[in-house]
Amino acid sequence: MGDSMQIMVVMIAYMLVVIGIGVAFARRANQSSEDYFLGGRTLGPWVTAMSAEASDMSGWLLMGLPGVAYWCGISDAAWTAIGLAAGTYINWLITSKRLRRYSEKANAITLPEFFSNRFHEQGKVIMTIAALFILIFFTVYAASCLVTCGKLFSTLFGFGYVPMMIVGAVFVLVYTIIGGFLAESASDFMQAVVMIVALLVIVITGTAAAGGLGAVVENARSIPGFLTFFGIATPETVDGVQQAVNGVPQFGEAGSYGFLNIISTLAWGLGYFGMPQVLLRFMAIRHEKELTASRRIATVWVLISLCVAVFIGLVGRTLFPTALTTASDAENVFILLSTSLLPPILAGLVMAGILAATISSSDSYLLIAASAFSKNIYQGLFHRKATDRQVLTVSRLTLLAVTAVAIVIALDENSVIFTIVSFAWAGFGATFGPLMLLSLFWKRINRAGAIAGMISGGVMVFVWNLLIRPLGGVWDIYELLPAFLISCLCIVVTSLVTAPPSQEIQREFDEVRAGV
């Protein structure tokens, strides 16, 4: 049996295990919409932590982040990782327990429903706006996962990118339809384990093949700006393709990586406060007190995974300095290391790590997008007396529609996963992050402020990314930071110049704060 066939067999076996998990949870998932969308609030601390981080990190942890480090050195990747690690810890520390308590008090099983019930809405404006933004940004997010599938299978097996991307989309769609939230969370736990094992195997094997840690560091030092936190390597390119002379990749003078760049990349951490796939795990854990253990598990997993992912980029540049000549190709460094250094069966297991990361994220994105439409728009606005069975049917039709749009977005095989993810991440962070924090911790926030904050944050992500950031210079800041700040400002100002929330809403806030 050829190497590619062995890898394929291992990956197919892995996919069958994942489908088996979906089937095992199918009966439970179809009992009610709460079971399908939130698992009946029965997750334990390990599953809560590991599934949250696996669904959060997605394929960009194994492809996007190492690709950035391979292409231009550690600064961009490392500062992003630092921001994400800090954001992970702080989010679990200050948000998780209060949200678990408040979401139960508000009788909410989706994020839009929580925001709407938090302000005792009658017209469901907040719910509708939140659901629409979730549909938009999760469709973009799902597209990044499909790009990962397409790149993975086309690189491994030599098939066309588009057919392989569509195959990946169909698999994820079928799996999500079958199992719902419980199946997703259970498989995400398994996939979080696979992901971190895959990262460790590759970094250890790759470092040994490169001649040890010293050789990797020495090679990185030889490239201007590659191994510094305050500079950035600049590959010399022609039409986007890095040039090489006598097998040596060409770099220009190191670029500067100043205060604005650092603040911009650290801002990735702000995204966690608005990330639905993570916030839902806070809502779904069976006991609030178990969130302390979950926080420790999640933080350790994230720290190890992010550090190893960045270092894999340096290892790849040492072993294969000229193999990946565009920013898009650089995201295949993990695949290249795996297939070059490991026996086919082990390579197949490691490749399953990428598949695990992609599946664990895309099923989360699709499920949350489906719940946003079926539960919050279809039932919340148009058919309030809809039965659970009708809601589940609409959710599955929504899954089909969202997947179809994501496939269209993912058709370009030159897409850079990191770029797609960064935009969707900013969208969620700015639209929901400030609203989540202020809803949980500021008694004076009202319905008008919530609406103003969501709209201003979500719209500013588009405005800054498309119109302001291209101006360059001081304006070249990751759109999450300015959009997050503007959303906070709009919430506070609008809430203060309009009527305060009702006594009933304020009493409910006090009860949640007191743990009643």
C-alpha positions in Angstrom: 0.0 0.0 0.0 1.4 3.4 -1.0 2.2 6.1 1.5 -0.7 8.4 0.4 -3.1 5.4 0.6 -2.0 4.6 4.1 -2.5 8.2 5.2 -5.9 8.2 3.6 -7.0 5.0 5.4 -6.0 6.3 8.8 -7.8 9.6 8.2 -10.9 7.8 7.0 -10.8 5.6 10.1 -10.6 8.8 12.2 -13.6 10.3 10.3 -15.6 7.2 11.0 -14.9 7.5 14.7 -16.1 11.1 14.7 -19.3 10.0 12.8 -19.8 7.3 15.4 -19.8 9.8 18.1 -22.4 11.8 16.3 -24.7 8.8 15.9 -24.2 7.8 19.5 -25.5 11.2 20.6 -28.2 11.6 17.9 -31.1 10.2 20.0 -30.3 12.5 22.9 -29.7 15.5 20.6 -33.2 15.2 19.1 -35.1 15.1 22.3 -35.4 18.9 22.5 -33.9 22.1 21.1 -32.1 22.7 24.4 -30.4 19.3 24.1 -29.6 19.9 20.5 -28.2 23.5 20.9 -26.8 23.4 24.5 -26.6 19.7 25.6 -29.1 20.2 28.4 -26.4 22.0 30.4 -24.7 18.7 31.3 -21.0 19.2 30.3 -18.3 18.3 32.8 -15.2 20.5 33.4 -12.8 18.6 31.1 -15.2 18.5 28.1 -16.1 22.1 28.7 -12.5 23.3 28.6 -11.2 21.1 25.9 -14.1 21.5 23.6 -14.1 25.3 24.0 -10.5 25.5 23.0 -10.6 23.0 20.2 -13.6 24.7 18.6 -12.0 28.1 19.2 -8.5 27.4 17.7 -9.6 25.6 14.5 -7.3 24.7 11.6 -5.5 28.0 11.8 -3.7 26.7 14.9 -2.0 24.0 12.9 -1.8 25.8 9.6 -2.4 29.6 9.9 -0.2 30.4 12.9 2.8 28.2 11.8 2.4 29.6 8.3 2.8 33.2 9.6 5.9 32.2 11.6 7.4 30.4 8.6 6.8 33.4 6.3 7.9 36.4 8.3 9.3 35.2 11.7 8.0 35.1 15.2 6.9 38.7 15.9 3.5 38.6 14.3 2.7 35.1 15.4 4.1 35.4 18.9 2.4 38.6 19.8 -0.9 37.2 18.5 -0.3 34.1 20.6 0.4 36.2 23.7 -2.8 38.1 23.2 -4.8 35.0 22.7 -3.3 33.3 25.8 -4.1 36.3 28.0 -7.6 36.7 26.5 -8.3 33.0 27.2 -7.3 33.2 30.8 -9.1 36.5 31.6 -12.3 35.4 29.8 -12.5 32.2 31.8 -11.6 34.1 35.0 -14.1 36.9 34.9 -16.8 36.0 32.4 -17.5 32.3 32.7 -19.2 32.0 36.1 -21.3 35.1 35.8 -22.5 34.1 32.3 -23.4 30.6 33.5 -25.5 32.0 36.3 -27.1 34.8 34.3 -28.0 32.7 31.3 -29.9 30.3 33.5 -31.6 33.2 35.2 -32.5 34.6 31.8 -33.7 31.1 30.6 -31.5 31.4 27.5 -29.8 28.6 25.4 -28.3 30.8 22.7 -26.3 34.0 22.8 -28.9 36.2 21.0 -31.5 34.8 23.3 -29.4 35.7 26.4 -28.9 39.3 25.3 -32.6 39.7 24.4 -33.8 38.2 27.7 -31.2 40.1 29.7 -33.0 43.3 28.7 -36.5 41.8 28.9 -37.2 42.6 25.2 -40.7 42.4 23.7 -39.9 43.3 20.1 -36.8 41.0 19.9 -34.7 43.7 18.1 -31.5 42.7 20.0 -32.1 39.1 19.3 -32.6 39.7 15.6 -29.5 41.9 15.2 -27.3 39.4 17.2 -28.6 36.5 15.1 -27.8 38.3 11.8 -24.3 39.2 12.8 -23.7 35.6 13.9 -24.9 34.3 10.6 -22.6 36.7 8.7 -19.4 36.2 10.7 -19.9 32.4 11.2 -20.4 31.9 7.5 -17.0 33.6 7.0 -15.5 31.5 9.8 -16.9 28.3 8.3 -15.3 29.3 5.0 -11.9 29.4 6.6 -12.4 25.8 7.8 -13.4 24.7 4.3 -10.2 26.3 3.0 -8.3 24.2 5.5 -10.0 21.0 4.3 -9.3 21.9 0.7 -5.6 22.7 1.3 -5.1 19.6 3.4 -6.6 17.0 1.0 -5.3 18.6 -2.2 -1.7 18.8 -0.7 -1.8 15.3 0.6 -3.4 13.4 -2.2 -2.9 15.6 -5.3 -6.6 16.0 -5.9 -8.1 19.3 -7.0 -8.6 21.9 -4.3 -12.3 22.7 -5.0 -13.6 19.0 -5.0 -11.7 18.3 -1.8 -13.0 21.4 -0.1 -16.6 20.4 -1.0 -16.0 16.8 0.3 -14.9 18.3 3.6 -17.9 20.6 3.7 -20.3 17.6 3.1 -18.7 15.6 5.9 -18.9 18.4 8.4 -22.5 19.1 7.4 -23.6 15.5 7.8 -21.9 15.2 11.1 -23.4 18.4 12.6 -26.9 17.5 11.4 -26.7 14.1 13.1 -25.4 14.9 16.5 -25.9 18.5 17.7 -24.1 20.2 20.6 -23.4 17.1 22.7 -21.8 15.2 19.9 -19.9 18.3 18.9 -18.6 18.8 22.4 -17.7 15.1 23.0 -15.8 14.9 19.7 -14.2 18.3 20.4 -12.7 16.9 23.6 -11.2 14.0 21.6 -10.0 16.3 18.9 -8.4 18.7 21.4 -6.3 15.7 22.6 -5.4 14.8 19.0 -4.4 18.4 18.1 -2.0 18.9 21.0 -0.4 15.4 20.5 0.0 16.2 16.8 1.7 19.5 17.6 4.1 17.9 20.1 5.0 15.0 17.8 5.8 17.3 14.9 7.8 19.9 16.9 9.9 17.2 18.6 10.5 15.2 15.4 11.2 18.3 13.4 13.6 19.8 15.9 15.6 16.6 16.0 15.7 16.4 12.2 16.9 20.0 12.0 19.9 19.2 14.2 18.5 20.3 17.5 17.1 23.4 19.1 20.4 25.3 18.6 20.3 24.7 14.8 16.7 26.0 14.5 17.5 29.1 16.6 20.7 29.8 14.6 18.9 29.5 11.3 16.2 31.9 12.5 18.9 34.4 13.7 20.5 34.4 10.2 17.4 35.9 8.7 17.0 39.7 9.3 14.1 40.3 11.6 13.1 36.7 11.9 13.8 36.0 15.5 12.9 39.3 17.2 9.8 40.5 18.9 10.4 44.1 17.6 11.1 43.5 14.0 9.7 41.4 11.1 11.3 39.5 8.3 10.5 40.7 4.7 10.7 38.0 2.1 11.8 39.3 -1.3 8.9 38.5 -3.7 8.1 38.8 -7.4 4.3 38.6 -7.9 3.9 37.3 -4.4 6.5 34.5 -4.8 9.6 34.5 -2.7 12.8 34.4 -4.6 15.7 32.0 -3.9 19.3 32.1 -5.0 21.3 28.9 -5.0 18.7 27.3 -2.7 18.8 30.2 -0.3 15.5 32.1 0.3 16.0 35.9 -0.2 15.0 38.4 2.5 15.2 42.2 2.5 16.1 44.3 5.4 14.1 43.7 8.6 11.0 45.7 8.9 10.0 47.5 12.1 7.5 46.1 14.5 6.6 49.0 16.8 4.2 49.8 19.6 1.1 50.1 17.3 1.9 46.7 15.7 2.2 45.1 19.2 -1.0 46.6 20.5 -2.8 45.6 17.3 -1.8 41.9 17.6 -2.3 41.8 21.3 -5.9 42.9 20.6 -6.6 39.4 19.4 -7.2 38.6 23.1 -10.3 40.9 23.2 -12.1 38.7 20.8 -12.7 36.0 23.4 -15.3 38.1 25.2 -17.5 37.9 22.2 -16.8 34.4 20.8 -20.0 32.4 20.8 -18.5 29.0 20.6 -16.5 29.6 23.8 -19.3 31.5 25.6 -21.8 28.7 24.9 -19.5 26.3 26.8 -19.7 28.6 29.8 -23.5 28.4 29.6 -23.5 24.6 29.1 -21.4 23.3 32.0 -23.4 21.4 34.6 -22.2 23.3 37.7 -20.8 26.8 38.0 -18.2 25.7 40.5 -16.6 23.4 38.0 -15.5 26.4 35.8 -12.4 26.9 38.0 -11.0 23.5 37.0 -12.1 24.2 33.3 -10.2 27.5 33.4 -6.9 25.8 34.5 -7.3 23.0 31.9 -8.1 25.5 29.1 -5.2 27.8 29.9 -2.6 25.0 30.0 -3.8 23.6 26.7 -3.7 27.0 25.0 -0.3 27.9 26.3 1.3 24.7 25.1 -0.5 24.7 21.8 0.2 28.3 20.8 3.9 28.1 21.8 4.4 24.9 19.8 2.5 26.1 16.8 4.7 29.2 16.5 7.9 27.2 16.9 6.8 24.7 14.2 7.1 27.7 11.7 10.7 28.2 12.7 11.4 24.4 12.4 9.9 24.4 8.9 11.9 27.3 7.7 15.1 25.5 8.9 14.3 22.2 7.2 12.5 23.4 4.1 13.7 27.0 3.5 12.5 27.3 -0.1 9.7 24.8 -0.3 6.9 27.2 0.4 7.2 30.4 -1.6 4.0 32.3 -1.0 2.1 33.4 2.1 -0.7 31.0 1.2 1.7 28.1 0.6 3.4 28.7 3.9 0.3 27.5 5.7 1.1 24.0 4.5 4.3 23.9 6.6 2.7 21.5 9.2 1.6 19.2 6.4 5.0 19.2 4.8 6.8 18.4 8.0 4.4 15.6 8.8 4.5 13.8 5.5 8.3 14.2 5.2 9.4 13.2 8.7 6.9 10.5 9.8 6.0 7.0 8.7 2.7 7.1 6.7 0.5 5.7 9.5 1.8 8.2 12.0 1.6 11.0 9.4 -2.1 10.0 8.9 -2.7 10.3 12.6 -1.0 13.8 12.7 -3.0 14.8 9.6 -6.1 13.8 11.5 -5.0 16.5 14.0 -5.6 19.1 11.3 -8.9 17.5 10.3 -9.8 17.4 14.0 -9.1 21.1 14.4 -11.2 21.9 11.3 -14.1 19.7 12.2 -14.2 20.9 15.8 -14.5 24.5 14.7 -16.7 24.2 11.6 -19.4 22.1 13.4 -19.5 24.7 16.2 -19.8 27.5 13.7 -22.5 25.8 11.7 -24.5 24.8 14.7 -24.4 28.2 16.3 -25.3 29.9 13.0 -28.2 27.5 12.6 -29.5 28.1 16.1 -29.2 31.9 15.5 -31.6 31.7 12.6 -34.0 28.8 13.7 -34.3 29.7 17.4 -33.9 33.4 17.3 -35.3 34.6 14.0 -37.7 31.8 12.9 -39.2 31.1 16.3 -38.4 34.4 18.0 -39.9 36.6 15.3 -42.0 34.7 12.7 -43.4 31.6 14.4 -43.4 32.0 18.1 -45.5 28.9 18.6 -43.2 26.7 16.6 -42.6 23.2 18.0 -39.2 21.9 18.9 -39.4 19.6 15.9 -40.1 22.5 13.6 -37.2 24.5 15.0 -34.9 21.5 14.5 -36.0 21.1 10.9 -35.4 24.8 10.2 -32.0 24.6 11.8 -31.0 21.8 9.5 -32.2 23.7 6.5 -30.1 26.7 7.7 -27.1 24.4 8.0 -27.4 23.6 4.3 -27.7 27.3 3.3 -24.8 28.5 5.5 -22.6 25.7 4.2 -23.5 26.6 0.6 -22.5 30.2 1.1 -19.3 29.2 2.9 -18.3 27.0 0.0 -18.7 29.9 -2.4 -16.4 32.1 -0.2 -13.9 29.3 0.1 -13.6 28.7 -3.7 -10.3 30.7 -4.0 -7.5 28.2 -3.3 -5.1 31.1 -2.7 -7.1 32.3 0.3 -4.9 32.8 3.4 -6.6 31.0 6.4 -5.1 33.4 8.9 -6.5 36.5 7.1 -10.1 35.0 6.9 -10.0 34.0 10.6 -8.7 37.4 11.7 -11.7 39.2 10.1 -14.4 36.9 11.5 -12.6 37.0 14.9 -12.7 40.8 14.9 -16.4 40.7 13.9 -17.4 38.6 16.9 -15.1 40.3 19.3 -16.3 43.8 18.5 -20.0 43.0 18.0 -20.5 40.9 21.2 -17.4 41.4 23.4 -18.2 44.9 24.9 -21.9 44.0 25.2 -21.1 40.8 27.0 -18.8 42.4 29.5 -21.1 45.4 30.2 -24.2 43.2 30.4 -22.5 41.0 33.0 -20.9 43.8 35.1 -22.6 47.2 34.6 -26.0 47.6 36.1 -26.8 50.8 34.2 -26.5 49.4 30.6 -29.9 49.4 28.9 -31.5 48.1 25.7 -30.7 51.1 23.6 -27.1 50.9 24.6 -27.0 47.2 23.7 -28.4 47.9 20.3 -26.0 50.8 19.7 -23.0 48.8 20.8 -23.7 45.8 18.6 -24.4 47.8 15.4 -21.4 50.2 15.9 -19.0 47.4 16.7 -20.1 45.1 13.8 -20.2 47.9 11.2 -16.9 49.4 12.3 -15.1 46.0 11.6 -16.1 46.3 8.0 -15.4 50.1 7.8 -11.9 49.8 9.4 -10.9 46.7 7.4 -12.1 47.9 4.0 -11.7 51.7 4.1 -9.4 52.9 6.9 -6.8 50.2 7.4 -5.7 50.3 3.7 -4.5 53.9 4.3 -1.5 52.4 6.1 0.7 54.2 8.6 -1.0 54.8 12.0 -4.2 53.5 10.6 -2.8 50.0 9.9 -4.3 48.6 13.2 -6.2 45.3 13.5 -9.8 46.3 13.1 -10.8 44.5 16.3 -9.2 47.1 18.6 -10.8 50.3 17.2 -14.2 48.6 16.7 -14.1 47.2 20.3 -13.4 50.6 21.7 -16.1 52.3 19.6 -18.6 49.7 20.7 -17.8 50.3 24.3 -18.1 54.0 23.9 -21.5 53.7 22.1 -22.9 51.4 24.8 -21.9 53.7 27.6 -22.9 57.0 26.1 -26.2 55.7 24.7 -27.1 54.0 28.0 -26.4 57.2 30.0 -28.4 59.6 27.8 -31.4 57.3 27.7 -33.7 56.0 30.4 -32.2 53.5 32.9 -33.3 49.9 32.8 -36.4 48.9 34.7 -36.4 48.1 38.4 -37.1 44.5 37.5 -34.0 44.2 35.3 -31.8 45.9 37.9 -33.2 43.5 40.6 -32.3 40.5 38.4 -28.8 41.9 37.9 -28.3 42.3 41.6 -29.5 38.7 42.2 -27.1 37.3 39.7 -24.2 39.4 41.1 -25.1 38.1 44.6 -25.3 34.5 43.4 -29.0 34.2 44.2 
